[in-house]
Amino acid sequence: MKNKMKDSLKLAVLCLMAGITFAACSDWTEVEGVNVEQQSPADKYPELYAQYLQKLRNYKQAEHKVVYAWFDNSQKAPFSRGQHITAVPDSVDVIALMFPDKLADFELKEMESVRSEKGTKVVYTISYEAIKRAYDELVKAETAKDAAYVAPNFEAYLKEATVNALKLQSTYNYDGIIVGYKGKSMLHMTAAEKEQYTKEQTVFMNEISAWYTANKNKMIAFEGYPQYVVNREILKSCRNIILNTADITTSSMLTVEALQAIVPDVPTEQFVVTARTTSLDSTDKKAGYYDGSLRAITEAAYWVTNNEVSFTKAGLGIYNVQNDYYNPNNVYQYVRQAINIMNPAPKN
């Protein structure tokens, strides 16, 4: 009887791996035990696992709803599997590291692992707003120390900061970048304000364009409000236009934001909307929810599946994806659910 049970269990595992689909790819989470040696599927069934990885890479090359995941990699001495990008669900197409500089050795190894084995791209965001915020904080701090402090020219600061941020791509062998630009409407700007706005934006975008011209083999995506970009030529080269919808509170607003982004020269075939995971703080009932109780990533995934005439819903971006690792029933439970909703497993 025991042998039959063992054979049945083995057969079940083999069948599971052979029939794996990629809408809910396995995490292969290992449970640590005392004096118990754990074998991963890769070690126990190497041929089947190799077949699985090949099918996974093929899936990512085929047409499907893409998934971006922003991952908080601030912990450089991880004490949980949830702090490793290798634990992110296999079906995620693009992982964006939130802290792209000063990567630890284990991060570099994991970047190469998910890239070569799973076909996952690892990128980071270069944000105009982050650069402007750093400049303002610098000026404020220095002025507080010395009232006679003369602030550096912002355009020169912006150019240097953008160039330095772009250098991280080659330093750590990222697969590409996400261009972060929110901007603002020029509708009520004065002529002088429009001129300055355009000048600063041009400094930023020119460095991005020059980099991409020299790195056409790398991935580039846009994140923010494309309607506020003056020269939209760079948008034509972007893999996706990622809309800034992470802080909306109803799924109907996703449509509103997408429609507002439809202006001349903005590609509408590759719109990706964004949503947040829920907070690890149990008292926070706002972050990651629509209408006060509905999980944002789940509702956004359902929204992606409904076709629109005016634009194409290409996928979903998930901020702070690592928060969803910590679920009592299943790691990355709701991220997997969202992927399944957008890319359902075929029915046999």
C-alpha positions as CSV (number, residue, x, y, z in Angstrom):
1,M,0.0,0.0,0.0
2,K,2.8,2.4,0.9
3,N,4.6,1.8,-2.4
4,K,1.4,2.4,-4.3
5,M,0.9,5.7,-2.5
6,K,4.4,6.7,-3.3
7,D,4.0,5.8,-6.9
8,S,0.7,7.7,-7.1
9,L,2.3,10.8,-5.5
10,K,5.2,10.7,-7.9
11,L,2.9,10.3,-10.8
12,A,0.8,13.3,-9.7
13,V,3.9,15.5,-9.4
14,L,5.1,14.4,-12.9
15,C,1.7,15.1,-14.4
16,L,1.6,18.5,-12.7
17,M,4.9,19.6,-14.1
18,A,4.3,18.2,-17.6
19,G,1.0,20.1,-17.7
20,I,2.1,23.4,-16.2
21,T,0.6,26.4,-17.9
22,F,2.0,29.8,-17.7
23,A,-0.9,31.9,-16.4
24,A,-0.1,30.7,-12.9
25,C,3.5,29.5,-13.1
26,S,4.8,27.8,-9.9
27,D,6.9,29.6,-7.3
28,W,8.5,26.3,-6.1
29,T,8.6,27.6,-2.6
30,E,10.6,25.4,-0.3
31,V,9.6,25.0,3.4
32,E,12.7,24.9,5.6
33,G,12.8,22.0,8.0
34,V,15.1,20.7,10.7
35,N,17.5,18.1,9.4
36,V,15.5,17.6,6.3
37,E,17.2,18.0,2.9
38,Q,14.8,19.6,0.4
39,Q,15.0,18.8,-3.3
40,S,13.7,21.3,-5.8
41,P,11.8,20.2,-8.9
42,A,14.9,21.3,-10.9
43,D,17.0,18.7,-9.0
44,K,14.5,16.0,-8.8
45,Y,13.1,16.2,-12.3
46,P,15.7,18.0,-14.4
47,E,14.4,17.1,-17.8
48,L,10.8,18.0,-17.0
49,Y,11.9,21.3,-15.4
50,A,14.0,22.1,-18.4
51,Q,10.9,21.6,-20.6
52,Y,8.9,23.8,-18.3
53,L,11.4,26.6,-18.5
54,Q,11.5,26.4,-22.3
55,K,7.7,26.6,-22.5
56,L,7.8,29.5,-20.1
57,R,10.2,31.4,-22.3
58,N,8.1,30.6,-25.4
59,Y,5.1,31.9,-23.6
60,K,6.8,35.2,-22.9
61,Q,7.6,35.5,-26.6
62,A,4.0,34.9,-27.7
63,E,1.1,37.3,-27.6
64,H,-0.4,37.7,-24.1
65,K,-1.3,40.3,-21.5
66,V,2.0,41.5,-20.0
67,V,2.8,41.9,-16.4
68,Y,5.2,44.4,-14.9
69,A,6.2,44.1,-11.2
70,W,7.9,46.8,-9.2
71,F,10.0,45.1,-6.5
72,D,11.4,46.7,-3.3
73,N,14.9,45.4,-3.2
74,S,16.1,47.7,-0.4
75,Q,17.0,44.7,1.8
76,K,20.6,43.7,1.1
77,A,20.7,41.0,3.7
78,P,17.5,39.1,3.0
79,F,16.0,37.0,5.8
80,S,12.9,35.9,3.9
81,R,12.4,34.2,0.5
82,G,9.9,37.0,-0.2
83,Q,12.9,39.4,-0.5
84,H,14.3,37.5,-3.5
85,I,13.2,38.3,-7.1
86,T,13.6,34.6,-7.9
87,A,10.4,34.1,-5.8
88,V,8.3,36.4,-7.9
89,P,5.8,34.4,-10.0
90,D,7.5,33.0,-13.1
91,S,4.8,34.5,-15.4
92,V,5.8,38.1,-14.6
93,D,7.3,39.5,-17.8
94,V,9.2,42.5,-16.4
95,I,10.6,43.1,-12.9
96,A,11.5,46.7,-12.1
97,L,13.9,47.1,-9.2
98,M,12.9,50.1,-7.0
99,F,16.6,50.6,-5.8
100,P,18.6,50.0,-9.0
101,D,22.1,51.1,-7.6
102,K,24.5,49.3,-5.3
103,L,23.2,45.9,-6.0
104,A,24.5,43.0,-3.9
105,D,26.1,39.9,-5.4
106,F,23.0,37.8,-4.7
107,E,20.9,40.3,-6.7
108,L,23.1,40.2,-9.7
109,K,23.0,36.4,-9.7
110,E,19.3,36.3,-9.3
111,M,18.9,38.9,-12.2
112,E,20.9,36.6,-14.4
113,S,18.9,33.5,-13.2
114,V,15.4,34.9,-14.0
115,R,16.7,36.4,-17.3
116,S,18.3,33.3,-18.7
117,E,16.0,30.6,-17.2
118,K,12.6,32.3,-17.2
119,G,13.0,34.9,-19.9
120,T,12.1,37.7,-17.4
121,K,13.5,41.1,-18.1
122,V,14.9,43.2,-15.2
123,V,14.7,46.9,-15.5
124,Y,14.5,50.1,-13.5
125,T,12.8,53.5,-13.7
126,I,14.5,56.8,-14.5
127,S,12.1,59.3,-13.1
128,Y,12.1,63.0,-14.0
129,E,10.0,63.7,-10.9
130,A,12.5,61.9,-8.7
131,I,15.4,63.9,-10.1
132,K,13.5,67.2,-9.6
133,R,12.6,66.2,-6.0
134,A,16.2,65.4,-5.2
135,Y,17.2,68.8,-6.7
136,D,14.6,70.6,-4.6
137,E,15.7,68.8,-1.4
138,L,19.4,69.7,-2.1
139,V,18.6,73.4,-2.6
140,K,16.4,73.4,0.6
141,A,19.1,71.7,2.7
142,E,22.0,73.9,1.4
143,T,20.0,77.1,1.8
144,A,19.1,76.1,5.4
145,K,22.9,75.9,6.1
146,D,23.9,79.0,4.1
147,A,21.4,81.8,3.2
148,A,23.9,82.9,0.5
149,Y,23.9,79.5,-1.2
150,V,23.5,79.8,-5.0
151,A,21.5,76.8,-6.4
152,P,23.0,75.1,-9.4
153,N,21.3,75.5,-12.8
154,F,18.5,72.9,-12.8
155,E,18.9,72.0,-16.5
156,A,22.6,71.2,-15.9
157,Y,21.7,69.2,-12.8
158,L,19.0,67.3,-14.7
159,K,21.3,66.4,-17.6
160,E,24.0,65.1,-15.3
161,A,21.5,63.2,-13.1
162,T,19.9,61.6,-16.1
163,V,23.2,60.6,-17.6
164,N,24.3,59.0,-14.3
165,A,21.1,57.1,-14.0
166,L,21.5,55.8,-17.5
167,K,24.9,54.4,-16.6
168,L,23.4,52.0,-14.2
169,Q,22.0,50.0,-17.1
170,S,25.4,49.0,-18.3
171,T,27.0,48.8,-14.8
172,Y,24.5,46.1,-13.7
173,N,23.5,44.7,-17.1
174,Y,19.9,45.6,-16.9
175,D,17.6,44.6,-19.7
176,G,16.4,48.1,-20.2
177,I,14.8,51.1,-18.6
178,I,11.4,52.6,-17.8
179,V,11.1,56.3,-18.5
180,G,9.2,58.0,-15.7
181,Y,7.5,61.3,-16.6
182,K,4.3,62.6,-15.2
183,G,4.5,66.2,-16.3
184,K,1.5,68.5,-16.3
185,S,-1.0,70.2,-18.6
186,M,0.3,73.3,-20.4
187,L,-3.3,74.5,-21.0
188,H,-3.1,77.4,-18.4
189,M,0.7,78.1,-18.6
190,T,2.0,81.4,-19.7
191,A,4.3,81.6,-22.7
192,A,7.3,81.8,-20.5
193,E,6.2,78.9,-18.4
194,K,5.6,76.8,-21.5
195,E,9.1,77.6,-22.8
196,Q,10.7,76.6,-19.5
197,Y,8.6,73.5,-19.2
198,T,9.5,72.4,-22.8
199,K,13.2,73.2,-22.3
200,E,13.5,71.1,-19.1
201,Q,11.5,68.2,-20.6
202,T,13.7,68.3,-23.7
203,V,16.9,68.0,-21.7
204,F,15.6,64.9,-20.0
205,M,14.1,63.2,-23.1
206,N,17.1,64.0,-25.3
207,E,19.4,62.0,-23.0
208,I,16.9,59.1,-23.0
209,S,16.7,59.2,-26.8
210,A,20.4,59.4,-27.2
211,W,20.9,56.4,-25.0
212,Y,18.2,54.4,-26.8
213,T,19.7,55.2,-30.2
214,A,22.9,53.6,-29.0
215,N,21.2,50.7,-27.3
216,K,18.4,49.5,-29.6
217,N,18.8,46.0,-28.2
218,K,17.6,47.1,-24.8
219,M,14.0,47.5,-23.7
220,I,12.4,50.8,-23.1
221,A,8.9,51.6,-21.8
222,F,7.2,54.8,-20.7
223,E,5.5,55.3,-17.4
224,G,3.4,58.4,-16.5
225,Y,1.1,60.7,-18.4
226,P,2.0,60.5,-22.2
227,Q,-0.3,63.4,-23.0
228,Y,2.0,65.8,-21.2
229,V,5.0,64.9,-23.3
230,V,5.7,67.6,-25.8
231,N,7.9,65.7,-28.4
232,R,6.3,62.2,-28.4
233,E,8.7,60.6,-30.9
234,I,10.4,58.5,-28.1
235,L,7.0,57.0,-27.3
236,K,7.0,55.2,-30.6
237,S,10.0,53.1,-29.5
238,C,8.5,52.2,-26.1
239,R,7.4,48.6,-25.6
240,N,4.5,49.8,-23.5
241,I,2.9,53.0,-22.4
242,I,2.3,52.5,-18.7
243,L,-0.4,54.8,-17.4
244,N,-0.1,56.3,-13.9
245,T,-3.2,54.8,-12.4
246,A,-1.8,53.3,-9.1
247,D,-3.6,55.8,-6.9
248,I,-7.1,55.8,-8.4
249,T,-9.9,54.3,-6.2
250,T,-12.3,52.8,-8.7
251,S,-11.9,50.6,-11.8
252,S,-14.0,52.9,-13.9
253,M,-11.2,55.5,-13.5
254,L,-8.9,53.2,-15.5
255,T,-10.9,53.9,-18.6
256,V,-11.0,57.7,-17.9
257,E,-7.2,57.8,-17.5
258,A,-6.7,55.8,-20.7
259,L,-9.0,58.0,-22.7
260,Q,-7.3,61.1,-21.4
261,A,-4.0,59.7,-22.7
262,I,-5.2,59.4,-26.2
263,V,-3.8,62.5,-28.0
264,P,-1.9,62.8,-31.3
265,D,1.3,60.7,-31.6
266,V,0.7,58.6,-28.4
267,P,0.6,54.9,-29.4
268,T,-2.6,53.4,-28.1
269,E,-1.8,49.8,-28.9
270,Q,0.2,49.0,-25.8
271,F,-1.5,50.6,-22.8
272,V,-0.7,49.1,-19.5
273,V,-2.5,50.2,-16.3
274,T,-1.0,50.1,-12.8
275,A,-2.3,49.1,-9.4
276,R,-0.8,48.5,-5.9
277,T,-0.7,45.4,-3.7
278,T,-2.3,45.9,-0.3
279,S,-0.1,47.2,2.5
280,L,1.7,44.9,5.0
281,D,0.2,47.2,7.6
282,S,-3.1,45.6,8.5
283,T,-4.5,48.9,9.7
284,D,-4.1,50.4,6.2
285,K,-7.4,49.8,4.5
286,K,-6.8,52.2,1.6
287,A,-3.6,51.1,-0.2
288,G,-4.3,48.5,-2.9
289,Y,-8.1,48.7,-2.7
290,Y,-10.9,50.0,-5.0
291,D,-14.1,51.2,-3.5
292,G,-12.8,50.5,0.0
293,S,-12.9,46.7,-0.2
294,L,-12.0,45.3,-3.6
295,R,-8.4,44.4,-4.3
296,A,-7.1,46.7,-6.9
297,I,-4.8,44.3,-8.8
298,T,-7.7,41.8,-9.1
299,E,-10.2,44.4,-10.4
300,A,-7.6,45.9,-12.7
301,A,-6.9,42.5,-14.2
302,Y,-10.6,42.0,-14.9
303,W,-10.7,45.5,-16.5
304,V,-7.8,44.5,-18.8
305,T,-9.8,41.5,-20.2
306,N,-12.6,43.8,-21.4
307,N,-11.9,45.0,-25.0
308,E,-12.1,48.7,-25.9
309,V,-12.5,50.3,-29.3
310,S,-10.3,53.4,-28.7
311,F,-7.2,51.7,-27.3
312,T,-5.6,48.3,-26.6
313,K,-5.3,47.0,-23.1
314,A,-1.9,45.3,-23.1
315,G,-1.5,44.3,-19.5
316,L,-1.0,45.3,-15.9
317,G,1.8,46.9,-13.8
318,I,1.9,45.9,-10.1
319,Y,3.6,48.2,-7.5
320,N,5.2,46.8,-4.4
321,V,4.7,43.3,-5.7
322,Q,6.7,41.8,-2.9
323,N,3.9,42.6,-0.4
324,D,1.8,39.9,-1.9
325,Y,4.3,37.2,-1.1
326,Y,3.1,37.2,2.5
327,N,-0.3,35.4,2.3
328,P,-1.3,32.6,4.6
329,N,-2.8,30.4,1.9
330,N,-0.4,30.8,-1.0
331,V,2.6,33.0,-1.7
332,Y,1.8,35.7,-4.3
333,Q,-1.8,34.6,-4.1
334,Y,-3.4,37.7,-5.6
335,V,-0.7,38.4,-8.2
336,R,-1.1,34.8,-9.5
337,Q,-4.9,35.4,-9.5
338,A,-4.5,38.5,-11.6
339,I,-2.2,36.8,-14.1
340,N,-4.7,33.9,-14.4
341,I,-7.6,36.4,-15.0
342,M,-5.7,38.1,-17.8
343,N,-4.1,34.9,-19.3
344,P,-6.3,32.0,-18.3
345,A,-5.0,28.5,-18.7
346,P,-6.4,26.7,-21.7
347,K,-9.1,24.2,-21.0
348,N,-8.4,20.6,-22.1
